[in-house]
Each structure stands twice: as C-alpha cells, then as structure tokens.
Amino acid sequence: MDPDVQVAGDVKEGVDRLVSEIDRAVGLIEHLRRENTELKQQRQTLKETVAQQKGELEALRQDRDRLQQIYKDHAVLIAHKQDIQDKVEAMLRRLESLELDVETEVS
C-alpha cells in the first residue's frame, strides 16, 4: 500500500473519530443544559414551597402561642374557681338577707 494513501486513511479515520467524539460531547452538553433548566425550575418550585411552609409555620406558632395564653388564663380562673364561687355565694346570701329584711319591713 502506498504510504500516502495509508496516511490519508489514518487521518480520515482520526478525523471521523474526532467528529464522532464532538457529536457525542455536543449531545451530552445539550442533555446537561436541559437537565440544568429542569433543576432550576424544580429549585424555584421548592423555594416557593419552602417560603409558603415557613409562612404557615409562623401562623401555626402564633396560633399555638395564643392558645397557650388562653390555656394559662383559664388555668388561673380554674385555680381561683373556689374563691370566686365562695365570693358569689356570699354575695347571694347577702342579697337573700336583704330580701328577707325588705319582706319583713313590708309586712
């Protein structure tokens, strides 16, 4: 075989391999770009979800704090229930005694 033909064949084969590798690299780059775009969209969606959930969490914390305060207020009332009940009963006895005094005076 002629050395010039052999060199030309080797060069053509090398160029063909190079073109094939470039095509493969270009395909891979395009695939990675599409994947990158999808990941950016997913990231944005996740950021929005996190922001929404943070807002919901803050609202729940505020509700919890409000309910804890209501519970504490009621716990204080329950703790003093007997004192309040005794005072109300004393007031009712005084009113009843006033009614008896008024009835006695009218008779």
ZADO-1210 file (C-alpha; in nm, 4 decimals, padded with zeros to 6 digits):
<atoms>
<atom x="00.0000" y="00.0000" z="00.0000" code="MET" pos="1"/>
<atom x="00.1112" y="00.3479" z="-00.0817" code="ASP" pos="2"/>
<atom x="00.2344" y="00.5363" z="00.2297" code="PRO" pos="3"/>
<atom x="00.0462" y="00.8494" z="00.1226" code="ASP" pos="4"/>
<atom x="-00.2755" y="00.6533" z="00.0962" code="VAL" pos="5"/>
<atom x="-00.2101" y="00.4930" z="00.4350" code="GLN" pos="6"/>
<atom x="-00.1509" y="00.8352" z="00.5971" code="VAL" pos="7"/>
<atom x="-00.4615" y="00.9772" z="00.4305" code="ALA" pos="8"/>
<atom x="-00.6640" y="00.6806" z="00.5577" code="GLY" pos="9"/>
<atom x="-00.5264" y="00.7219" z="00.9101" code="ASP" pos="10"/>
<atom x="-00.6011" y="01.0954" z="00.9046" code="VAL" pos="11"/>
<atom x="-00.9537" y="01.0317" z="00.7747" code="LYS" pos="12"/>
<atom x="-01.0096" y="00.7717" z="01.0455" code="GLU" pos="13"/>
<atom x="-00.8774" y="01.0092" z="01.3136" code="GLY" pos="14"/>
<atom x="-01.0965" y="01.2929" z="01.1846" code="VAL" pos="15"/>
<atom x="-01.4006" y="01.0639" z="01.1790" code="ASP" pos="16"/>
<atom x="-01.3311" y="00.9606" z="01.5403" code="ARG" pos="17"/>
<atom x="-01.2885" y="01.3280" z="01.6352" code="LEU" pos="18"/>
<atom x="-01.6188" y="01.4202" z="01.4655" code="VAL" pos="19"/>
<atom x="-01.7896" y="01.1319" z="01.6454" code="SER" pos="20"/>
<atom x="-01.6499" y="01.2421" z="01.9842" code="GLU" pos="21"/>
<atom x="-01.7501" y="01.6028" z="01.9169" code="ILE" pos="22"/>
<atom x="-02.1040" y="01.4913" z="01.8265" code="ASP" pos="23"/>
<atom x="-02.1204" y="01.2859" z="02.1456" code="ARG" pos="24"/>
<atom x="-01.9888" y="01.5805" z="02.3514" code="ALA" pos="25"/>
<atom x="-02.2390" y="01.8203" z="02.1903" code="VAL" pos="26"/>
<atom x="-02.5226" y="01.5758" z="02.2658" code="GLY" pos="27"/>
<atom x="-02.4051" y="01.5448" z="02.6241" code="LEU" pos="28"/>
<atom x="-02.3830" y="01.9245" z="02.6618" code="ILE" pos="29"/>
<atom x="-02.7373" y="01.9645" z="02.5251" code="GLU" pos="30"/>
<atom x="-02.8630" y="01.6969" z="02.7646" code="HIS" pos="31"/>
<atom x="-02.6899" y="01.8659" z="03.0590" code="LEU" pos="32"/>
<atom x="-02.8363" y="02.2037" z="02.9611" code="ARG" pos="33"/>
<atom x="-03.1894" y="02.0579" z="02.9549" code="ARG" pos="34"/>
<atom x="-03.1288" y="01.8886" z="03.2869" code="GLU" pos="35"/>
<atom x="-02.9899" y="02.2123" z="03.4315" code="ASN" pos="36"/>
<atom x="-03.3003" y="02.4015" z="03.3178" code="THR" pos="37"/>
<atom x="-03.5267" y="02.1392" z="03.4774" code="GLU" pos="38"/>
<atom x="-03.3286" y="02.1508" z="03.8007" code="LEU" pos="39"/>
<atom x="-03.3520" y="02.5304" z="03.8109" code="LYS" pos="40"/>
<atom x="-03.7293" y="02.5067" z="03.7701" code="GLN" pos="41"/>
<atom x="-03.7504" y="02.2435" z="04.0446" code="GLN" pos="42"/>
<atom x="-03.5318" y="02.4596" z="04.2687" code="ARG" pos="43"/>
<atom x="-03.7597" y="02.7602" z="04.2156" code="GLN" pos="44"/>
<atom x="-04.0669" y="02.5486" z="04.2899" code="THR" pos="45"/>
<atom x="-03.9043" y="02.4161" z="04.6062" code="LEU" pos="46"/>
<atom x="-03.8082" y="02.7691" z="04.7152" code="LYS" pos="47"/>
<atom x="-04.1696" y="02.8789" z="04.6741" code="GLU" pos="48"/>
<atom x="-04.2922" y="02.5749" z="04.8666" code="THR" pos="49"/>
<atom x="-04.0445" y="02.6419" z="05.1483" code="VAL" pos="50"/>
<atom x="-04.1492" y="03.0082" z="05.1655" code="ALA" pos="51"/>
<atom x="-04.5152" y="02.9073" z="05.1827" code="GLN" pos="52"/>
<atom x="-04.4474" y="02.6476" z="05.4501" code="GLN" pos="53"/>
<atom x="-04.2449" y="02.8978" z="05.6524" code="LYS" pos="54"/>
<atom x="-04.5436" y="03.1318" z="05.6460" code="GLY" pos="55"/>
<atom x="-04.7754" y="02.8517" z="05.7532" code="GLU" pos="56"/>
<atom x="-04.5340" y="02.7509" z="06.0279" code="LEU" pos="57"/>
<atom x="-04.5197" y="03.1078" z="06.1598" code="GLU" pos="58"/>
<atom x="-04.9004" y="03.1266" z="06.1581" code="ALA" pos="59"/>
<atom x="-04.9169" y="02.7964" z="06.3469" code="LEU" pos="60"/>
<atom x="-04.6647" y="02.9210" z="06.6014" code="ARG" pos="61"/>
<atom x="-04.8718" y="03.2329" z="06.6576" code="GLN" pos="62"/>
<atom x="-05.1852" y="03.0208" z="06.6995" code="ASP" pos="63"/>
<atom x="-05.0004" y="02.7946" z="06.9432" code="ARG" pos="64"/>
<atom x="-04.8794" y="03.0916" z="07.1468" code="ASP" pos="65"/>
<atom x="-05.2298" y="03.2398" z="07.1523" code="ARG" pos="66"/>
<atom x="-05.3802" y="02.9075" z="07.2621" code="LEU" pos="67"/>
<atom x="-05.1164" y="02.8645" z="07.5309" code="GLN" pos="68"/>
<atom x="-05.2039" y="03.2089" z="07.6682" code="GLN" pos="69"/>
<atom x="-05.5744" y="03.1230" z="07.6646" code="ILE" pos="70"/>
<atom x="-05.4966" y="02.7977" z="07.8440" code="TYR" pos="71"/>
<atom x="-05.2928" y="02.9828" z="08.1075" code="LYS" pos="72"/>
<atom x="-05.5726" y="03.2355" z="08.1548" code="ASP" pos="73"/>
<atom x="-05.8258" y="02.9577" z="08.2004" code="HIS" pos="74"/>
<atom x="-05.5932" y="02.7668" z="08.4303" code="ALA" pos="75"/>
<atom x="-05.5740" y="03.0737" z="08.6547" code="VAL" pos="76"/>
<atom x="-05.9530" y="03.1007" z="08.6546" code="LEU" pos="77"/>
<atom x="-05.9879" y="02.7319" z="08.7363" code="ILE" pos="78"/>
<atom x="-05.7334" y="02.7642" z="09.0155" code="ALA" pos="79"/>
<atom x="-05.9326" y="03.0511" z="09.1651" code="HIS" pos="80"/>
<atom x="-06.2714" y="02.8973" z="09.0892" code="LYS" pos="81"/>
<atom x="-06.3414" y="02.8019" z="09.4500" code="GLN" pos="82"/>
<atom x="-06.2520" y="03.1513" z="09.5735" code="ASP" pos="83"/>
<atom x="-06.4771" y="03.3066" z="09.3120" code="ILE" pos="84"/>
<atom x="-06.7564" y="03.0614" z="09.3869" code="GLN" pos="85"/>
<atom x="-06.7322" y="03.1347" z="09.7612" code="ASP" pos="86"/>
<atom x="-06.7496" y="03.5100" z="09.6949" code="LYS" pos="87"/>
<atom x="-07.0509" y="03.4694" z="09.4666" code="VAL" pos="88"/>
<atom x="-07.2278" y="03.2568" z="09.7273" code="GLU" pos="89"/>
<atom x="-07.1524" y="03.5169" z="09.9940" code="ALA" pos="90"/>
<atom x="-07.2977" y="03.7896" z="09.7692" code="MET" pos="91"/>
<atom x="-07.6096" y="03.5774" z="09.7084" code="LEU" pos="92"/>
<atom x="-07.6544" y="03.5214" z="10.0849" code="ARG" pos="93"/>
<atom x="-07.6264" y="03.8944" z="10.1431" code="ARG" pos="94"/>
<atom x="-07.8853" y="03.9601" z="09.8713" code="LEU" pos="95"/>
<atom x="-08.1146" y="03.6970" z="10.0207" code="GLU" pos="96"/>
<atom x="-08.0801" y="03.8532" z="10.3650" code="SER" pos="97"/>
<atom x="-08.1659" y="04.1925" z="10.2138" code="LEU" pos="98"/>
<atom x="-08.4735" y="04.0418" z="10.0526" code="GLU" pos="99"/>
<atom x="-08.5817" y="03.8959" z="10.3861" code="LEU" pos="100"/>
<atom x="-08.5274" y="04.2325" z="10.5536" code="ASP" pos="101"/>
<atom x="-08.7351" y="04.4047" z="10.2847" code="VAL" pos="102"/>
<atom x="-09.0144" y="04.1484" z="10.3184" code="GLU" pos="103"/>
<atom x="-09.0126" y="04.1842" z="10.6946" code="THR" pos="104"/>
<atom x="-09.0366" y="04.5626" z="10.6695" code="GLU" pos="105"/>
<atom x="-09.3217" y="04.5457" z="10.4214" code="VAL" pos="106"/>
<atom x="-09.5236" y="04.3076" z="10.6367" code="SER" pos="107"/>
</atoms>
